[in-house]
Amino acid sequence: MLEEPIHMTTDTRDERVRAVPTLSRLLARPELGAVAGALLVFAFFAVTAGGSGIYSAKGIVNFLEISAQLGILAAPVALLMIAGEFDLSVGSMIGFAGIAIAIPTLAWGWPIWLAVLFAFAVCGFFGYLNGLIVVKTGLPSFIVTLGSLFMLRGLTLGIMRGVTGRTQASGLHEYSRDDWITPFFSGQVLRTPVAWLADLGIIGKRADGLPMITGIPMSIIWWIALTLFCTWLLTRTRFGNWIFAAGGEANAARNLGVPVARTKITLFVFTALAATLFAAIQVLVTGSADTLRGNLKEFEAIIAVVIGGTLLTGGYGSAIGAMFGALIFGVVQMGIFYTGIDTDWFKLFMGAMMVTAVLFNSYVRNRAMRNR
Amino acid sequence: MTAPLIELQRVSKYFGTVIALKEVSFDLKAGEVHCLLGDNGAGKSTLIKILSGVHVPDEGAILVAGEPARFGSPRETLDRGIATVYQDLALVPLMSVARNFFLGREPMRRLGPIRQLDIDYANRTAWRELRDMGIELRDPEQPVGTLSGGERQCLAIARAIHFGAKVLILDEPTSALGVHQASIVLKLVVESRARGLGVIFISHNVHHAYVVGDRFTILKRGRSAGTYARSDISRDQLLHLMAGGKELVDLEAEIARLSTSASSRRKPGPIQ
């Protein structure tokens, strides 16, 4: 087809290809800060609260559950932020999804499984609207979803009070107990291996002789599965390539035929669905719904994502990083509790952690962008 | 003699009352670099946009391989093997070289029921294509942001060639580059010609154009000031044609006058 190409420079490539040191490759990973941070807080609480049971099976499951809830939000939020957009409506969406499960069940007599699917459908549609408005108007998503944050919370309160006359609903356990969908959200898995480990004495026993934990909560499974899925999506699919391109240089992406608008809208739907998953787990575990649920979760998710090395300006980041960001969040929250420090200090700590992470990440990114 | 890859016959384009191009003829053969020269506002951009399918000419004809053609969109032009590399290059700095190379046309691989990116193929191909163009990459996974300006330009060109371009339209490919970086790009233009591609090289830099050009068409205020083969015209003649010889002579005279008056006003002061 083509003639033998003319080589313009001398052939020295082999040495140079091997010349990229593994360490500098590792240092260029977006997750680096979060992994280092996680190790740091693990070590910190091992020293300050090591004897208090934070790293017992029960303690681990406790902080993993907190991390898992946040992590379920953080993974899709990371993808959206890499695509260059924010979703501040995630927290309000959790509240709305909660009542979208509770009202059909309690007031209209629907089975729980139908109510959960209904919540996914309605919230997915709201996510679609968020995305559509952002893409069509060209307004910053920060503003558009700030509007949705308030609108959804107002809608949640208005509907809930209008239908039930109250802002909370409880007693959902009665309806969910025998529903086929319940184990997917509030169940436990790996009960048999956990029991074995307890028999072997690896997992400690309570005073009454029963194991401290009986299984791994589903929320942790969802967290890990969702993070792995998002990572695969981001690094190994065409859609993932489009996410990076949409956030990195939307114009260039468009000129190359990347459907930037569709990519972003899909991700807004995804964050809304993640908020619904969060709500479904919460409702089915606690058996209650509350119009105030999910308050500030949008910012906690952003903190986890940013600690995880994702750039606020888009185009760069990772879902694994967000997972570690969420892990830090859970460990610190429980760790402060176990050390006996007043938990009021938690928010101070997380805020400072985030600012530090941003500083660290911009340093790492500058390294990555420097001529290697 | 085979028909030119692309040919414009007495093409005109008007924007309202503005005559952007008037009866400009232009053709490009395989294996040649045809430079399109002109000052700002000469109509270069309009001509590029007609060639790349953004604008439809109001008068005149476009022929592709001797057949009359009508481009409805840039996509259509691209499908016919005519690729335009604009100044913004359509690259994403934070993404890897290989991912940029295949952005929008990602190679896929089947893994059971799942389809996913063939990263290995993308890395190998991008690296090989660039190497064949004379760009030695350290690592196909390095971000485009770490490349020099010339290397980025080459990446955009190599990408166009890989995806089947027969005609390359390069819009000011060297204008933002230093001497060394520009020379990388100029080498690549020569390499493309050696592969049998036709290259339309748009520039206002006569020095760069003269190094690589086989023919030169000068645009002036929307009209063609003629097409010259390299053997028929010297660099200085080209420069004069393009800038308008008189304008340059006037400019030189004015600068000489300014510098003499400036030096007469300058008083010797203490050395610091």
Boltz contact constraints between the chains, C-beta under 6 A:
constraints:
  - contact:
      token1: [A, 2]
      token2: [B, 195]
      max_distance: 6.0
  - contact:
      token1: [A, 5]
      token2: [B, 132]
      max_distance: 6.0
  - contact:
      token1: [A, 6]
      token2: [B, 191]
      max_distance: 6.0
  - contact:
      token1: [A, 6]
      token2: [B, 194]
      max_distance: 6.0
  - contact:
      token1: [A, 8]
      token2: [B, 134]
      max_distance: 6.0
  - contact:
      token1: [A, 8]
      token2: [B, 187]
      max_distance: 6.0
  - contact:
      token1: [A, 9]
      token2: [B, 134]
      max_distance: 6.0
  - contact:
      token1: [A, 13]
      token2: [B, 136]
      max_distance: 6.0
  - contact:
      token1: [A, 16]
      token2: [B, 138]
      max_distance: 6.0
  - contact:
      token1: [A, 20]
      token2: [B, 139]
      max_distance: 6.0
  - contact:
      token1: [A, 236]
      token2: [B, 116]
      max_distance: 6.0
  - contact:
      token1: [A, 236]
      token2: [B, 117]
      max_distance: 6.0
  - contact:
      token1: [A, 237]
      token2: [B, 116]
      max_distance: 6.0
  - contact:
      token1: [A, 237]
      token2: [B, 117]
      max_distance: 6.0
  - contact:
      token1: [A, 238]
      token2: [B, 106]
      max_distance: 6.0
  - contact:
      token1: [A, 241]
      token2: [B, 99]
      max_distance: 6.0
  - contact:
      token1: [A, 241]
      token2: [B, 106]
      max_distance: 6.0
  - contact:
      token1: [A, 244]
      token2: [B, 95]
      max_distance: 6.0
  - contact:
      token1: [A, 245]
      token2: [B, 92]
      max_distance: 6.0
  - contact:
      token1: [A, 245]
      token2: [B, 103]
      max_distance: 6.0
  - contact:
      token1: [A, 248]
      token2: [B, 92]
      max_distance: 6.0
  - contact:
      token1: [A, 248]
      token2: [B, 94]
      max_distance: 6.0
  - contact:
      token1: [A, 248]
      token2: [B, 95]
      max_distance: 6.0
  - contact:
      token1: [A, 249]
      token2: [B, 92]
      max_distance: 6.0
  - contact:
      token1: [A, 252]
      token2: [B, 90]
      max_distance: 6.0
  - contact:
      token1: [A, 252]
      token2: [B, 91]
      max_distance: 6.0
  - contact:
      token1: [A, 252]
      token2: [B, 92]
      max_distance: 6.0
  - contact:
      token1: [A, 255]
      token2: [B, 90]
      max_distance: 6.0
  - contact:
      token1: [A, 256]
      token2: [B, 90]
      max_distance: 6.0
  - contact:
      token1: [A, 256]
      token2: [B, 103]
      max_distance: 6.0
  - contact:
      token1: [A, 256]
      token2: [B, 104]
      max_distance: 6.0
  - contact:
      token1: [A, 257]
      token2: [B, 104]
      max_distance: 6.0
  - contact:
      token1: [A, 258]
      token2: [B, 104]
      max_distance: 6.0
  - contact:
      token1: [A, 315]
      token2: [B, 94]
      max_distance: 6.0
  - contact:
      token1: [A, 316]
      token2: [B, 94]
      max_distance: 6.0
  - contact:
      token1: [A, 369]
      token2: [B, 145]
      max_distance: 6.0
  - contact:
      token1: [A, 371]
      token2: [B, 146]
      max_distance: 6.0
  - contact:
      token1: [A, 372]
      token2: [B, 142]
      max_distance: 6.0
